[in-house]
Amino acid sequence: MSDPTLLPTAAPGATPVRALTIAGSDSGGGAGIQADMRTFALLGLHACVAVTAVTVQNTLGVNGFQAIDPPVVADQVRTVVTDIGVSAAKTGMLANSAIITSVTQVCTELGIGGDGGIPLVVDPVCASMHGDQLLATEALDALRQLLIPIATVVTPNLDEVRLITGIEVVDAASQRDAARALRDLGARWAVVKGGHLRTSSHSPDLLYDGETFLEFDHERIDTGHDHGAGDTLAAATAAALAHGWSVPDALEFAKGWVTRGLQAAYPLGAGHGPVNPLWRVSAG
């Protein structure tokens, strides 16, 4: 299930599958809602958007951001879902505890996440690419207590795992401990991504549902241009879930998609270039 050409696309004139991203805007175009919309579109989905924050960033880093008022964020979600309808949703940068609370409330209201709800992928963006904390302590508490408990699947990187669970992942054993801790917070499935596990020659992701551990191991791509990799993985997972795929199949699919994007990653500006899902355009 790792072939990233497997998702079906709608015939011309037919309404495609819809998915929603609830995330911040990246002015450099490499991550955030830009990465999510690019992934959805290239996988044949119609992308709906609820913007949570406008960032001031380029390839060198984030210089500032303006959070959107929480009721406006919730109204974007509500207005889209009640009219257009979506088959999956994902979250990215949520900026503060008030937005996290508002997003949790509107998702619960609309049947997104939770048991039997519209699949919800929570990408808990709370650490920079350098591992620095991006969310205040009260916002981390809101993630743990409100949003992660309604997640169909939560997809943190290792720095985010450390901030959320307090567990420093250094090997396979601690990766399993972290997956258990995330699952204990209430997510139906927990992913502990291994892209930052530099002790491994591969990129081992671990998926856990409270009973079974599943390992997804892809080659580590030697590139300094991986901006937006986490957003792209979460978006591709949501896209597959929107088509009714199981969580394990959706994650395997997303891993294949991101691997191809890393293989085709390109330099941009003076810093950190992005994962490149545009490989699919050149590949036809």
ROMARDO-743693 format. One line per field, with one value per residue: residue number from 1; x, y, z of N, C-alpha, C in turn. Coordinates in steps of 0.001 Angstrom, whole numbers. Example, Ala and Ser with C-alpha at 12.3 -4.5 7.8 and 13.67 -1.06 7.14 Angstrom:
nr	(1	2) .
n.X	(13190	12850) .
n.Y	(-5690	-2250) .
n.Z	(7800	7080) .
ca.X	(12300	13670) .
ca.Y	(-4500	-1060) .
ca.Z	(7800	7140) .
c.X	(13200	12900) .
c.Y	(-3300	30) .
c.Z	(7800	7870) .
//
This chain:
nr	(1	2	3	4	5	6	7	8	9	10	11	12	13	14	15	16	17	18	19	20	21	22	23	24	25	26	27	28	29	30	31	32	33	34	35	36	37	38	39	40	41	42	43	44	45	46	47	48	49	50	51	52	53	54	55	56	57	58	59	60	61	62	63	64	65	66	67	68	69	70	71	72	73	74	75	76	77	78	79	80	81	82	83	84	85	86	87	88	89	90	91	92	93	94	95	96	97	98	99	100	101	102	103	104	105	106	107	108	109	110	111	112	113	114	115	116	117	118	119	120	121	122	123	124	125	126	127	128	129	130	131	132	133	134	135	136	137	138	139	140	141	142	143	144	145	146	147	148	149	150	151	152	153	154	155	156	157	158	159	160	161	162	163	164	165	166	167	168	169	170	171	172	173	174	175	176	177	178	179	180	181	182	183	184	185	186	187	188	189	190	191	192	193	194	195	196	197	198	199	200	201	202	203	204	205	206	207	208	209	210	211	212	213	214	215	216	217	218	219	220	221	222	223	224	225	226	227	228	229	230	231	232	233	234	235	236	237	238	239	240	241	242	243	244	245	246	247	248	249	250	251	252	253	254	255	256	257	258	259	260	261	262	263	264	265	266	267	268	269	270	271	272	273	274	275	276	277	278	279	280	281	282	283	284) .
n.X	(815	2132	2452	2301	468	-1988	-4406	-7699	-9010	-11442	-13682	-13518	-15484	-16921	-17566	-14822	-13363	-13378	-11281	-10205	-7984	-6770	-4941	-1829	-684	2052	4270	6450	5734	6404	5490	2808	-552	-133	1511	-245	-2501	-1301	-557	-3090	-4314	-2614	-3061	-5583	-7723	-10206	-9305	-10211	-10042	-9169	-7842	-5503	-3458	-1297	1833	5088	7528	10433	12829	14755	13678	11087	9845	7836	4317	760	-1954	-5193	-8453	-10032	-12946	-13308	-11711	-13119	-15572	-14811	-14326	-16865	-18526	-17535	-17765	-20523	-21632	-20029	-18991	-16804	-14514	-12416	-10184	-7455	-5185	-2799	-496	-1690	-1346	-2228	-3731	-6414	-7256	-6855	-8750	-11112	-11070	-11236	-13795	-15489	-14962	-15893	-18590	-19322	-18899	-16341	-13527	-13056	-14870	-15924	-16308	-15790	-12658	-9821	-6738	-4207	-1626	622	1821	4301	6937	9927	11966	14388	13939	12980	10583	7350	4820	3077	3064	424	-937	169	-891	-3594	-3529	-2903	-5087	-7461	-7475	-5860	-7209	-9467	-8456	-8164	-5775	-2566	339	3184	6574	9848	10800	8429	7110	8688	8046	5313	4954	7136	9026	12143	13020	15251	15841	14519	13058	12384	10901	8640	7677	6961	4920	3000	2461	1356	-912	-2240	-3167	-5470	-5779	-6881	-5124	-1611	1222	4693	7057	10072	11896	13648	15313	18358	20162	19514	19883	17790	14381	12405	9039	6582	3542	699	-2060	-2956	-2919	-1418	1771	2922	5374	6866	9149	11264	13792	16295	16426	19023	19117	19095	16836	13949	11761	8461	7890	6569	3985	3222	3209	1124	-1004	-1154	-1798	-4335	-5629	-5738	-7269	-9630	-10554	-11475	-9635	-7886	-6208	-3518	-2947	-3251	-1174	1065	853	1179	3800	5208	4586	5778	8446	9035	8684	10789	12951	12812	13215	14027	16468	15904	15760	17915	18122	16436	15125	12002	10076	9094	6266	5657	6893	5185	3858	5836	6312	4094) .
n.Y	(-1209	1173	2623	5730	6410	5331	6416	6994	9215	11753	11791	14159	16972	15708	15701	15791	13817	15370	17124	18592	21042	22365	24794	26732	29405	29315	31618	31190	29038	26336	24656	24057	25183	25471	23307	21262	21727	21456	18773	17491	18307	17192	14583	14278	15293	17668	20543	21963	24751	25961	28673	29165	30776	33380	33229	34758	33970	32409	30472	30434	30562	31190	34375	35631	35685	35961	35160	33888	35000	32863	32278	32864	30973	28634	29180	29094	26347	25280	26491	25489	22660	22217	22978	22126	19685	17152	14398	13749	15248	17372	18666	21294	23726	25293	27358	28562	28058	28854	28665	25920	24918	25952	24706	22010	21992	22699	20651	18443	19143	18876	16252	15405	13461	11490	8537	6709	8980	11503	10966	12240	13674	14517	16611	17556	20415	21682	22108	23546	23112	22875	21843	23538	24775	25651	26165	27562	26493	26120	25726	23335	21708	21900	20608	17980	17401	18013	18025	15841	13620	13322	12559	10651	9686	10540	12400	13043	14411	13500	15524	16788	14675	14502	16953	16627	14183	13912	12014	11061	9979	7600	5135	1942	863	3071	4443	2839	3154	5847	5766	4309	6141	8296	7064	6579	9088	9271	9208	7352	5970	6052	7597	7439	9185	8459	10035	11894	10329	9982	7991	5853	4256	4230	5468	4988	4619	4262	2719	2535	1022	598	-2063	-3424	-3079	-1560	-1405	890	1190	3094	3980	6305	9473	11244	14391	17911	19276	19247	20599	20887	18194	16791	17951	17192	14390	14011	15161	13513	11129	11815	12204	9602	8377	9754	8491	6197	4341	2119	3034	1925	1282	3800	5245	3853	4366	7174	7367	6380	8371	10689	9873	9785	12507	13588	12532	14050	16593	20099	22806	26027	29479	30818	28924	26283	23985	22704	19629	17909	17441	17829	16165	14349	15604	15975	13340	12529) .
n.Z	(0	-344	-2640	-3990	-5960	-5692	-4684	-5681	-8209	-8899	-11705	-14436	-13777	-11815	-8294	-6159	-3467	-267	2026	5122	6289	9287	10237	10372	8226	6011	5020	3413	1914	2268	4310	6682	5923	3223	2441	3118	1434	-1062	-973	-671	-3110	-5089	-4616	-5498	-4051	-2918	-1246	1791	4067	7287	8642	11175	12042	10870	9628	9715	7827	6347	4485	6399	8907	11417	11879	13193	14133	13642	15465	14676	15673	17997	17759	15047	13805	14547	13281	10585	10285	10905	8976	6563	6871	7302	4900	2584	3383	4643	4442	5995	8393	9378	11812	12323	13086	15919	17623	20224	23521	23551	20877	20471	22266	21111	18580	19330	20482	18301	16515	17970	18130	15434	14860	14218	14612	17637	18768	16071	14526	11920	10465	12211	12017	14108	14051	16174	16310	17986	18377	17116	14094	15214	17641	19595	21957	20888	21768	24537	28006	28978	26611	25704	27688	26976	24506	25384	27071	25736	22766	21730	22940	21248	18871	15894	14968	16151	15355	16227	15976	17253	18983	19622	20864	23179	24442	24867	26259	27946	27499	26329	23310	22323	21350	20195	22342	24028	22155	21961	24575	24461	22540	23944	25995	24567	23509	25873	26446	25022	22232	19378	17732	17922	16591	16569	15191	13435	12106	13211	14671	14890	15414	13931	10754	9110	8722	11100	11768	14291	15022	17097	18675	21216	21640	19666	18185	15262	12776	10546	8236	6410	4026	5070	3752	2373	2774	3202	2939	4121	4994	6114	6137	8199	8149	5579	5762	7639	6222	3936	5184	6207	3756	2687	4688	4260	2045	3101	3977	6234	9321	9600	6849	5713	6932	5992	3271	3352	4283	2068	230	1373	1384	-1375	-1857	-358	-1715	-3978	-3068	-2974	-3111	-1628	-1352	1196	3119	4507	2448	954	1378	-1567	-3131	-5729	-7431	-8491	-10550	-12526	-12937	-14184) .
ca.X	(0	2981	2515	1549	-460	-3142	-5665	-8499	-9382	-12773	-13744	-13741	-16855	-17451	-17049	-13822	-13344	-12978	-10602	-10046	-6812	-6933	-3506	-1292	-175	3507	4509	7458	5098	6952	4823	1504	-1677	342	1915	-1441	-3310	-547	-676	-4462	-4586	-1860	-3651	-6903	-8766	-10503	-8829	-10860	-9038	-9448	-6547	-5392	-2444	-520	3225	6067	8658	11067	13571	15678	12980	9867	10161	6687	3031	-454	-3004	-6558	-9370	-10585	-14274	-13180	-11212	-14236	-16570	-14316	-14572	-18312	-19106	-17101	-18255	-21972	-22004	-19291	-18785	-15456	-14392	-11325	-9626	-6182	-4768	-1378	-204	-2894	-872	-2433	-4716	-7772	-7568	-6977	-10052	-12153	-11039	-11769	-15236	-16223	-14832	-16826	-19934	-19576	-18639	-14991	-12749	-13816	-15252	-16864	-16491	-14960	-11266	-9087	-5302	-3660	-190	722	2953	4664	8395	10550	12840	15567	13523	12549	9162	6596	3567	3174	2735	-1021	-1371	532	-1902	-4821	-3301	-2985	-6357	-8633	-7434	-5363	-8219	-10458	-7734	-8128	-4350	-1719	1570	4278	7970	10439	10840	7062	6883	9342	7291	3972	4980	8305	9884	13191	13141	16631	15966	13231	12326	11786	9892	7429	7175	6316	3665	2049	2079	449	-2185	-2893	-3821	-6799	-5803	-7194	-3844	-484	2415	5926	7860	11490	12745	14677	16096	19579	20957	19087	20192	16504	13433	11410	7838	5909	2105	214	-3489	-3262	-2695	-440	2745	3228	6550	6941	10561	11704	15166	16523	16862	20103	18809	18886	15618	12810	10755	7098	7743	5535	2692	2918	2847	-203	-1989	-1304	-2546	-5729	-6177	-6069	-8401	-10824	-11015	-11952	-8569	-7567	-5088	-2220	-2743	-3097	163	2037	715	1767	5255	5698	4422	6798	9757	9211	8842	12137	13886	12724	13292	14864	16927	15047	16255	19240	18058	15909	14157	10840	9661	8575	5264	5477	7485	4127	3545	6863	6250	2857) .
ca.Y	(0	2355	3285	6969	6683	4471	7077	7270	10605	11914	12104	15586	17405	15049	16277	14918	13664	16613	17045	19903	21319	23420	25000	28047	29691	29483	32587	30644	28039	24995	23848	24605	24908	25379	21915	20422	21896	20882	17316	17107	18508	16243	13260	14254	15742	19092	20988	23047	25331	26870	29256	29423	31798	33825	33318	35546	33047	32043	29229	30559	30411	31957	35664	36110	35202	36565	34156	34274	34906	31506	32091	32900	29647	27686	29481	28567	24904	25031	26928	24554	21296	22142	23198	21306	18349	16615	12991	13676	16545	17329	19905	21597	24770	25840	28638	28846	27201	29260	28073	24475	24694	26250	23663	20790	22138	22676	19305	17591	19545	18447	14829	15171	12806	10685	7190	6640	10263	11791	10806	13453	13503	15617	16839	18511	21302	22381	22253	23996	22117	22773	21258	24553	24753	26682	26410	27806	25322	25909	25196	21918	21051	21796	19518	16702	17166	18268	17668	14478	12608	13080	12261	9313	9362	11674	12148	13941	14025	13139	16696	16989	13601	14879	18027	16168	13057	13934	10882	11295	8759	7398	3805	1297	673	4338	4778	2126	3824	7090	5410	3958	7370	9042	6327	6766	10395	9113	9030	5967	5454	6953	7421	8082	9246	8236	10816	12597	9351	9979	6788	4825	4533	4319	6371	4048	5132	3241	2954	1747	1196	150	-3505	-3910	-2166	-1777	-624	1332	1549	3494	4475	7708	10209	12173	15722	18970	19986	18445	21483	20480	16736	16359	18390	16392	13049	14057	15440	12316	10178	12252	11973	8179	8123	10309	7471	5041	3404	1922	3857	1367	1433	5227	5671	3272	5157	8489	7203	6289	9689	11591	9407	10289	13954	13873	12218	15119	17887	21067	23973	27199	30558	30664	28003	24926	23779	21896	18375	18258	16543	18138	15084	13614	16323	15640	11899	12268) .
ca.Z	(0	-260	-3935	-3839	-7056	-5494	-4364	-6879	-8436	-9485	-13129	-14687	-13544	-10624	-7053	-5541	-2014	384	3318	5755	7105	10289	10454	10101	6888	5897	3953	2513	1064	2400	5325	7029	5028	1849	2234	3197	225	-2169	-852	-1000	-4533	-5904	-4389	-6103	-3138	-2804	58	2524	4958	8392	8983	12612	12283	9717	10063	8973	7794	5090	4643	7530	10169	11682	12480	13949	13639	14178	15636	14310	16807	18085	17156	13588	13433	14667	12249	9315	10287	10902	7699	5521	7068	7169	3499	1613	3919	4511	4817	6963	8763	10088	12438	12346	14060	16540	18176	21648	24175	23188	19571	20667	22896	20131	17556	19941	20665	17032	15960	18712	17688	14055	14697	13705	15647	18581	18341	14955	13867	10750	10907	12558	12206	14903	13967	17279	16018	19225	18443	15881	13497	16076	18906	20554	22264	20188	22476	25972	28812	29045	25319	25731	28521	26180	23557	26088	27755	24901	21356	21503	23260	20189	17626	15319	15007	16484	14592	16625	15813	18540	19852	20107	21835	24431	25073	25247	27191	28808	27181	25339	22507	21875	20776	19939	23596	24445	21159	22382	25780	24038	21881	25005	26693	23690	23457	27166	26441	24451	20778	18979	17252	18175	15760	17012	13974	13689	11219	13986	15422	14083	15657	12979	9353	8434	9355	11614	12414	15091	15159	18235	18924	22563	21717	18704	17597	13849	12406	9159	8138	5077	3989	5417	2580	2725	2259	4181	2532	4576	5585	5822	6063	9125	7620	4395	6219	8247	5174	3114	6005	6191	2418	2567	5580	3611	1092	3836	4299	7641	9778	9185	5404	5424	7328	5059	2057	3591	4358	696	-391	1905	915	-2736	-1768	126	-2798	-4974	-2381	-3695	-2345	-1769	-526	1797	4243	4564	1375	1320	750	-2886	-3700	-7152	-8240	-9177	-11792	-13520	-13215	-14888) .
c.X	(851	3111	1675	697	-1783	-4444	-6443	-8824	-10743	-12670	-13952	-15223	-17524	-16815	-16044	-14070	-12809	-12288	-10335	-8732	-7087	-5529	-3110	-767	1329	3781	5592	6955	5572	6200	3418	421	-1235	771	709	-2262	-2614	-674	-2074	-4716	-3884	-2322	-5107	-8033	-9003	-10149	-9678	-9919	-9690	-8102	-6532	-4427	-1787	920	4027	7333	9194	11869	14527	14989	11749	10233	9006	5412	1906	-1519	-4357	-7452	-10015	-11998	-14240	-12657	-12363	-15289	-16117	-14621	-16065	-18927	-18756	-17797	-19760	-22452	-21355	-19168	-17360	-15450	-13225	-10860	-8279	-5930	-3256	-1115	-1504	-2597	-1043	-3567	-6149	-8176	-7720	-8336	-11181	-12233	-11600	-13282	-15987	-16098	-15788	-18258	-20288	-19277	-17311	-14146	-13638	-14157	-16274	-17081	-15700	-13499	-10563	-7631	-4789	-2142	119	1944	3280	6166	8910	11424	14115	15224	13056	11038	8455	5298	3843	2700	1240	-1575	-993	-465	-3209	-4706	-3521	-4414	-7575	-8530	-6961	-6406	-9286	-9788	-7956	-6695	-3577	-318	2720	5638	8583	10553	9456	6669	7465	8547	5941	4020	6113	9288	10870	13399	14562	16825	14573	12410	11650	10753	8570	6833	6425	4979	2596	1549	1117	-914	-2957	-3579	-5178	-6874	-6097	-5945	-2773	667	3570	6879	9342	12418	13874	15530	17393	20463	20602	19453	18924	15627	12267	10250	7133	4457	1549	-1257	-3913	-3047	-1517	470	2982	4380	6536	8330	10919	13140	15225	17099	17877	19843	18689	17600	14404	11761	9369	6886	6629	4141	2264	2516	1438	-1285	-2220	-2045	-4024	-6381	-6583	-7239	-9708	-11404	-11459	-10896	-8432	-6392	-3740	-1952	-2524	-1699	1221	2033	1428	3285	5860	5651	5517	8188	10028	9407	10212	13181	13931	12845	14293	15329	16026	15578	17636	19266	17555	14841	13068	10832	8925	7568	5024	6154	6390	3745	4550	6832	4967	1807) .
c.Y	(1264	3092	4554	7334	5959	5197	7384	8748	10657	12201	13603	15951	16755	15650	15319	14746	14951	16322	18459	19965	22515	23743	26437	28178	29933	30418	32132	29505	26610	24084	24402	24271	24809	23940	20991	20501	21299	19356	16856	17191	17469	14809	13210	14677	17241	19518	22135	23487	26137	27391	29624	30553	32155	34000	34228	34700	32871	30773	29256	30425	31288	33229	36246	35491	35975	35476	34738	34132	33518	31339	32105	31556	28640	27922	29019	27065	24614	25356	25977	23206	21199	22382	22184	19865	17879	15172	12734	15090	16324	18678	20039	22612	25379	27024	28839	27994	27570	28682	26561	24133	24879	25167	22362	20858	22032	21305	18343	17868	18934	16972	14523	14607	12009	9319	7266	7934	10358	11701	12145	13102	14729	15611	17923	19422	22119	22506	22705	22884	21926	22204	22253	24516	25938	27044	26655	26571	25060	25372	23719	21135	20877	20713	18162	16391	17258	17668	16243	13425	12379	12703	10821	8806	10638	11385	13077	13462	13846	14317	16974	15907	13977	15953	17541	15121	13099	12818	11268	9991	8660	6046	3202	1142	1962	4830	4081	2746	5099	6808	5043	5220	8210	8380	6503	8124	10356	8960	7569	5262	6502	6586	8123	8029	9146	9043	11527	11645	9097	8774	5674	5238	4620	5327	5543	4753	3978	3649	2008	2064	770	-1330	-3952	-2783	-2558	-859	-343	1917	1848	3978	5935	8425	11264	13525	16693	19715	19128	19293	21015	18984	16245	16737	17489	14981	13034	14293	14222	11224	10532	12001	10512	7809	8643	9353	6194	4012	3260	2802	3237	1529	2897	5715	5101	4029	6511	8415	7126	7629	10655	11173	9894	11805	14365	13579	13330	16509	18811	22198	25171	28276	30260	29607	26622	24755	22790	20491	18725	17236	16788	17106	14379	14281	15939	14171	11544	11593) .
c.Z	(0	-1585	-3885	-5042	-6840	-5208	-5631	-6988	-9119	-10976	-13312	-14536	-12347	-9376	-6422	-4049	-1403	1713	3808	6507	8009	10767	10149	8686	6944	4723	2989	1653	1245	3338	5550	6027	3567	1528	2237	1912	-991	-2149	-1226	-2505	-5393	-5686	-4842	-5198	-3283	-1385	588	3643	6067	8873	10466	12941	10965	10198	9151	8936	6383	5342	5826	8879	10265	12432	13295	13411	14298	14263	15230	15539	16852	17519	15628	13071	13458	13585	10870	9211	10118	9540	6567	5659	6855	5743	2576	2084	3698	4992	5744	7254	9426	10727	12337	13440	14603	17458	19671	22207	23794	21840	19702	21279	21893	19058	18111	20052	19341	16372	16656	18292	16339	13814	14034	14847	16577	18007	17215	14216	12571	11185	11102	12821	12947	14762	14991	17143	17259	19404	17090	15316	14318	17446	19941	20738	21606	20896	23951	26729	28857	27726	25192	26573	27757	25119	24218	26549	26848	23501	21113	21878	22186	18868	17186	15337	15298	15973	14996	16151	17197	19499	20434	21101	23191	25171	25596	26354	28206	28534	26080	24569	21953	21209	20631	21218	24050	23433	21505	23643	25408	23361	22913	25723	25861	23624	24762	27274	25743	22955	20432	18487	17537	17260	16460	15826	14307	12816	11930	14820	14665	14335	14687	11562	8521	9174	9886	12313	13113	15290	16214	18485	20323	22758	20868	18239	16142	13469	10900	8955	6691	5159	4406	4196	3009	2068	3418	3937	2869	5290	5160	5761	6979	8661	6457	4781	6797	7197	4294	3877	6012	4839	2235	3470	4981	2574	1785	4170	5810	8021	9397	7686	5032	5794	6391	3737	2213	3679	2953	-12	63	1445	-494	-2738	-1268	-938	-3835	-4353	-3066	-2790	-2627	-840	27	2892	3900	3493	1762	707	-543	-3404	-5180	-8046	-9039	-10499	-12873	-13880	-13970	-14030) .
//
